[in-house]
Amino acid sequence: MAVYTALRRARKAAHLSLHQLGRRVGYSTQMMSAVETGRRTLAPDVSLASARQLDDPELYMALAEEATGGVMVAIALDGPRVDLHRLAVERKLIEESGETLRALAECGELTNCGTAGELTPEGRERVKHLLHEAIELQTCVGNKVRTICRDYSFSPAALYREHVAELVQKGYAAPKREASVNARAAS
């Protein structure tokens, strides 16, 4: 999903005018209009300020996709064949989870090979298949979180702050990450 589309949807869902959002993030009404029509892009600091102001799952996903070129992020599905009703997304999540678990079970190479150099060509294809299934699952999970946040008015920022705090508490993430996420959300 394009950032300008996600921004427009999020602004409208928040019942803000172009002028109101522009004032909150330091842009003129004309500049906000140019951004929402795809004629201009958001500066990085304004992207962050907009995300903080709107706290919208689709906007977070679109910004992450833009920042990384769609690598290592869940893509916000918006094609003509996508059904984002929470039950449809749930069914797809169950299906993709099963496919990923089957691919993992069939991929003994991950436990039997010590290095990439030990992989046979067939083993490499099984690992690649597993990675494709895992990426599909990541997309599905991201869109499930998106639909639940949207349908039940959960704050993605608050959920991720809680998640990062838990990771830090368990020793899976460095404390500096928690401070960074909390500092951004507090602004």
Backbone hydrogen bonds in HBPLUS format (Angstrom, degrees):
<---DONOR---> <-ACCEPTOR-->    atom                        ^
c    i                          cat <-CA-CA->   ^        H-A-AA   ^      H-
h    n   atom  resd res      DA  || num        DHA   H-A  angle D-A-AA Bond
n    s   type  num  typ     dist DA aas  dist angle  dist       angle   num
A0005-THR N   A0002-ALA O   3.12 MM   3  5.31 123.5  2.45 100.2 113.9     1
A0006-ALA N   A0002-ALA O   3.03 MM   4  6.37 167.6  2.04 158.5 161.5     2
A0007-LEU N   A0003-VAL O   2.75 MM   4  5.88 159.7  1.79 157.5 163.5     3
A0008-ARG N   A0004-TYR O   3.10 MM   4  6.15 161.5  2.13 137.8 142.6     4
A0009-ARG N   A0005-THR O   3.00 MM   4  6.23 167.5  2.02 153.5 157.0     5
A0010-ALA N   A0006-ALA O   2.89 MM   4  5.98 161.7  1.92 148.1 153.6     6
A0011-ARG N   A0007-LEU O   2.86 MM   4  6.00 161.4  1.90 151.7 157.0     7
A0012-LYS N   A0008-ARG O   2.99 MM   4  6.15 164.7  2.02 149.8 154.1     8
A0013-ALA N   A0009-ARG O   2.88 MM   4  6.06 156.2  1.94 146.7 154.0     9
A0014-ALA N   A0010-ALA O   2.98 MM   4  6.15 140.4  2.14 141.1 151.2    10
A0016-LEU N   A0011-ARG O   3.10 MM   5  5.49 172.3  2.10 153.0 154.1    11
A0015-HIS N   A0012-LYS O   2.94 MM   3  4.90 157.0  2.00 103.2 110.0    12
A0021-LEU N   A0017-SER O   3.06 MM   4  6.32 174.5  2.06 159.8 159.7    13
A0022-GLY N   A0018-LEU O   2.86 MM   4  5.86 159.3  1.91 146.4 153.5    14
A0023-ARG N   A0019-HIS O   2.93 MM   4  6.11 158.6  1.98 150.1 154.8    15
A0024-ARG N   A0020-GLN O   3.19 MM   4  6.44 153.0  2.26 143.2 150.3    16
A0024-ARG N   A0021-LEU O   3.04 MM   3  5.08 115.4  2.47  96.6 112.6    17
A0025-VAL N   A0021-LEU O   3.05 MM   4  6.31 139.9  2.21 151.7 162.7    18
A0026-GLY N   A0022-GLY O   2.80 MM   4  5.70 117.1  2.20 146.2 160.6    19
A0027-TYR N   A0022-GLY O   2.76 MM   5  4.43 152.6  1.83 134.3 136.2    20
A0032-MET N   A0028-SER O   2.95 MM   4  6.23 161.5  1.98 151.5 156.6    21
A0033-SER N   A0029-THR O   2.94 MM   4  6.14 155.4  2.00 146.3 153.2    22
A0034-ALA N   A0030-GLN O   2.94 MM   4  6.20 155.1  2.01 144.8 151.6    23
A0035-VAL N   A0031-MET O   2.92 MM   4  6.19 149.6  2.01 147.7 156.0    24
A0036-GLU N   A0032-MET O   2.89 MM   4  6.14 165.3  1.91 152.7 156.4    25
A0037-THR N   A0033-SER O   3.05 MM   4  6.20 129.1  2.31 142.1 154.2    26
A0039-ARG N   A0034-ALA O   2.85 MM   5  5.06 132.4  2.08 163.2 164.6    27
A0040-ARG N   A0034-ALA O   3.13 MM   6  5.38 139.5  2.30 119.8 116.2    28
A0038-GLY N   A0035-VAL O   3.03 MM   3  5.16 160.3  2.07 107.6 113.4    29
A0046-VAL N   A0043-ALA O   2.95 MM   3  5.20 123.1  2.28 106.5 121.8    30
A0047-SER N   A0043-ALA O   2.83 MM   4  6.11 148.9  1.92 157.6 168.1    31
A0048-LEU N   A0044-PRO O   3.09 MM   4  6.35 162.7  2.12 150.0 153.0    32
A0049-ALA N   A0045-ASP O   3.00 MM   4  6.17 158.2  2.05 138.0 144.5    33
A0050-SER N   A0046-VAL O   2.80 MM   4  5.86 156.2  1.85 144.5 150.9    34
A0051-ALA N   A0047-SER O   2.92 MM   4  6.14 159.3  1.96 148.6 154.5    35
A0052-ARG N   A0048-LEU O   2.95 MM   4  6.20 160.4  1.99 150.8 156.1    36
A0053-GLN N   A0049-ALA O   2.96 MM   4  6.12 158.5  2.00 145.9 151.9    37
A0054-LEU N   A0050-SER O   2.91 MM   4  6.01 162.4  1.94 154.3 158.4    38
A0055-ASP N   A0051-ALA O   2.74 MM   4  5.38 152.3  1.82 144.6 152.2    39
A0060-TYR N   A0056-ASP O   3.01 MM   4  6.32 164.3  2.04 159.1 163.4    40
A0061-MET N   A0057-PRO O   2.98 MM   4  6.18 163.9  2.01 149.2 153.6    41
A0062-ALA N   A0058-GLU O   2.88 MM   4  6.06 160.1  1.92 147.4 153.0    42
A0063-LEU N   A0059-LEU O   2.89 MM   4  6.03 164.4  1.91 154.7 158.7    43
A0064-ALA N   A0060-TYR O   2.93 MM   4  6.12 159.3  1.98 149.7 155.7    44
A0065-GLU N   A0061-MET O   2.89 MM   4  6.07 159.1  1.94 148.5 154.6    45
A0066-GLU N   A0062-ALA O   2.90 MM   4  6.10 158.1  1.95 146.9 153.0    46
A0067-ALA N   A0063-LEU O   2.88 MM   4  6.03 161.1  1.91 148.7 154.1    47
A0068-THR N   A0064-ALA O   3.07 MM   4  6.17 147.9  2.17 146.5 153.5    48
A0069-GLY N   A0065-GLU O   2.84 MM   4  5.49 119.4  2.22 139.8 152.7    49
A0070-GLY N   A0065-GLU O   2.83 MM   5  4.26 126.3  2.12 128.2 134.7    50
A0082-VAL N   A0079-GLY O   3.30 MM   3  5.59 167.3  2.32 112.7 116.5    51
A0088-ALA N   A0085-HIS O   2.95 MM   3  5.31 118.8  2.34 109.0 124.4    52
A0089-VAL N   A0085-HIS O   2.96 MM   4  6.25 162.7  1.99 162.5 168.3    53
A0090-GLU N   A0086-ARG O   2.95 MM   4  6.03 147.5  2.06 134.5 143.9    54
A0091-ARG N   A0087-LEU O   2.95 MM   4  6.21 158.6  2.00 146.6 151.2    55
A0092-LYS N   A0088-ALA O   3.05 MM   4  6.29 160.4  2.08 147.2 152.5    56
A0093-LEU N   A0089-VAL O   2.84 MM   4  6.04 150.2  1.93 145.8 154.6    57
A0094-ILE N   A0090-GLU O   2.99 MM   4  6.29 157.1  2.05 151.8 156.8    58
A0095-GLU N   A0091-ARG O   3.01 MM   4  6.27 160.6  2.05 148.3 153.8    59
A0096-GLU N   A0092-LYS O   2.83 MM   4  6.03 169.3  1.84 155.2 157.7    60
A0097-SER N   A0093-LEU O   2.88 MM   4  5.95 151.6  1.96 144.4 152.6    61
A0098-GLY N   A0094-ILE O   3.08 MM   4  6.28 161.6  2.12 147.6 151.6    62
A0099-GLU N   A0095-GLU O   3.04 MM   4  6.36 159.6  2.08 150.7 156.4    63
A0100-THR N   A0096-GLU O   2.94 MM   4  6.09 157.6  1.99 147.0 152.8    64
A0101-LEU N   A0097-SER O   2.93 MM   4  6.16 162.1  1.96 152.9 157.8    65
A0102-ARG N   A0098-GLY O   2.90 MM   4  6.11 157.3  1.95 150.2 156.5    66
A0103-ALA N   A0099-GLU O   2.98 MM   4  6.15 160.7  2.02 145.5 150.9    67
A0104-LEU N   A0100-THR O   2.92 MM   4  6.13 151.6  2.00 146.1 154.3    68
A0105-ALA N   A0101-LEU O   2.91 MM   4  6.12 157.0  1.97 146.7 152.8    69
A0106-GLU N   A0102-ARG O   2.97 MM   4  6.20 144.5  2.10 146.6 156.1    70
A0107-CYS N   A0104-LEU O   3.14 MM   3  5.10 159.0  2.19 103.2 109.4    71
A0110-LEU N   A0107-CYS O   3.34 MM   3  6.26 161.6  2.37 122.2 124.1    72
A0111-THR N   A0108-GLY O   2.98 MM   3  5.54 147.4  2.09 114.3 123.3    73
A0112-ASN N   A0108-GLY O   2.87 MM   4  5.97 144.0  2.00 151.4 162.7    74
A0113-CYS N   A0109-GLU O   3.01 MM   4  5.33 145.0  2.14 138.3 138.7    75
A0118-GLU N   A0115-THR O   3.07 MM   3  5.48 151.9  2.15 108.6 116.7    76
A0119-LEU N   A0116-ALA O   3.14 MM   3  5.51 163.8  2.17 112.3 117.4    77
A0124-ARG N   A0120-THR O   2.82 MM   4  6.08 156.3  1.87 155.4 161.9    78
A0125-GLU N   A0121-PRO O   3.11 MM   4  6.36 148.9  2.21 140.3 147.8    79
A0126-ARG N   A0122-GLU O   3.06 MM   4  6.41 148.8  2.16 143.5 151.9    80
A0127-VAL N   A0123-GLY O   2.94 MM   4  6.25 157.4  1.99 152.1 158.0    81
A0128-LYS N   A0124-ARG O   2.91 MM   4  6.11 158.6  1.96 146.2 152.6    82
A0129-HIS N   A0125-GLU O   2.86 MM   4  6.06 154.7  1.93 143.8 150.8    83
A0130-LEU N   A0126-ARG O   2.95 MM   4  6.20 156.9  2.01 145.5 151.5    84
A0131-LEU N   A0127-VAL O   2.94 MM   4  6.25 157.2  1.99 150.0 156.1    85
A0132-HIS N   A0128-LYS O   2.93 MM   4  6.26 155.3  2.00 150.3 156.9    86
A0133-GLU N   A0129-HIS O   2.97 MM   4  6.27 160.9  2.01 151.9 156.9    87
A0134-ALA N   A0130-LEU O   2.86 MM   4  6.12 155.1  1.92 151.0 158.4    88
A0135-ILE N   A0131-LEU O   2.92 MM   4  6.14 152.7  2.00 148.0 154.8    89
A0136-GLU N   A0132-HIS O   2.98 MM   4  6.25 156.1  2.04 147.9 154.5    90
A0137-LEU N   A0133-GLU O   2.93 MM   4  6.19 151.6  2.01 144.8 152.8    91
A0138-GLN N   A0134-ALA O   2.86 MM   4  6.12 153.4  1.93 144.4 151.9    92
A0139-THR N   A0135-ILE O   3.01 MM   4  6.28 157.5  2.06 148.8 153.8    93
A0140-CYS N   A0136-GLU O   3.01 MM   4  6.24 156.5  2.06 144.2 150.9    94
A0141-VAL N   A0137-LEU O   2.80 MM   4  6.04 165.2  1.82 159.6 162.7    95
A0142-GLY N   A0138-GLN O   2.96 MM   4  6.10 166.2  1.98 149.3 153.3    96
A0143-ASN N   A0139-THR O   3.04 MM   4  6.24 154.5  2.10 145.4 152.0    97
A0144-LYS N   A0140-CYS O   2.90 MM   4  6.15 139.5  2.06 144.3 156.1    98
A0144-LYS N   A0141-VAL O   3.11 MM   3  4.98 123.5  2.45  92.9 107.7    99
A0145-VAL N   A0141-VAL O   2.93 MM   4  6.22 163.2  1.96 158.1 161.3   100
A0146-ARG N   A0142-GLY O   2.95 MM   4  6.13 156.1  2.00 140.8 148.3   101
A0147-THR N   A0143-ASN O   2.99 MM   4  6.14 158.9  2.04 139.7 144.0   102
A0148-ILE N   A0144-LYS O   3.01 MM   4  6.23 164.4  2.03 153.4 157.6   103
A0149-CYS N   A0145-VAL O   2.89 MM   4  6.01 168.9  1.91 155.9 159.5   104
A0150-ARG N   A0146-ARG O   2.98 MM   4  6.10 161.0  2.01 147.2 153.0   105
A0151-ASP N   A0147-THR O   2.79 MM   4  5.84 169.5  1.80 150.8 154.4   106
A0152-TYR N   A0148-ILE O   2.90 MM   4  5.73 152.5  1.98 148.6 154.3   107
A0153-SER N   A0149-CYS O   2.93 MM   4  5.28 107.8  2.46 135.0 143.0   108
A0154-PHE N   A0149-CYS O   3.06 MM   5  4.43 147.2  2.18 118.1 127.1   109
A0159-LEU N   A0155-SER O   3.04 MM   4  6.28 164.9  2.06 155.1 159.3   110
A0160-TYR N   A0156-PRO O   2.94 MM   4  6.14 164.3  1.97 154.0 157.8   111
A0161-ARG N   A0157-ALA O   2.93 MM   4  6.10 152.3  2.00 147.1 155.2   112
A0162-GLU N   A0158-ALA O   3.00 MM   4  6.22 162.6  2.04 150.2 154.4   113
A0163-HIS N   A0159-LEU O   2.92 MM   4  6.16 153.5  1.99 144.6 152.8   114
A0164-VAL N   A0160-TYR O   2.86 MM   4  6.01 166.9  1.88 151.4 154.1   115
A0165-ALA N   A0161-ARG O   2.95 MM   4  6.12 161.8  1.98 149.2 154.6   116
A0166-GLU N   A0162-GLU O   3.00 MM   4  6.23 151.7  2.08 144.4 151.7   117
A0167-LEU N   A0163-HIS O   2.93 MM   4  6.28 155.6  1.99 150.3 157.3   118
A0168-VAL N   A0164-VAL O   2.90 MM   4  6.15 158.1  1.94 154.5 160.1   119
A0169-GLN N   A0165-ALA O   2.90 MM   4  6.08 162.0  1.93 146.4 151.8   120
A0170-LYS N   A0166-GLU O   2.95 MM   4  6.15 148.9  2.05 146.7 154.4   121
A0172-TYR N   A0167-LEU O   2.79 MM   5  5.03 145.3  1.91 161.0 156.6   122
A0171-GLY N   A0168-VAL O   2.95 MM   3  5.00 148.9  2.05 101.8 111.9   123
A0177-ARG N   A0174-ALA O   3.05 MM   3  5.83 149.9  2.14 123.4 130.1   124
A0178-GLU N   A0175-PRO O   2.99 MM   3  5.31 119.2  2.37 106.2 120.4   125
A0179-ALA N   A0175-PRO O   3.23 MM   4  6.63 161.2  2.27 156.8 161.4   126
A0180-SER N   A0176-LYS O   2.99 MM   4  6.16 155.2  2.06 144.9 151.8   127
A0181-VAL N   A0177-ARG O   2.94 MM   4  6.19 165.7  1.96 158.0 160.4   128
A0182-ASN N   A0178-GLU O   2.92 MM   4  6.05 167.8  1.93 155.1 159.0   129
A0183-ALA N   A0179-ALA O   2.86 MM   4  5.87 152.5  1.93 143.6 151.5   130
A0184-ARG N   A0180-SER O   3.07 MM   4  6.23 158.2  2.12 145.7 151.0   131
A0185-ALA N   A0181-VAL O   3.02 MM   4  6.20 161.5  2.05 148.0 153.3   132
A0186-ALA N   A0182-ASN O   2.95 MM   4  5.98 144.4  2.08 141.9 151.0   133
A0187-SER N   A0184-ARG O   3.34 MM   3  5.51 142.1  2.49  99.1 108.9   134
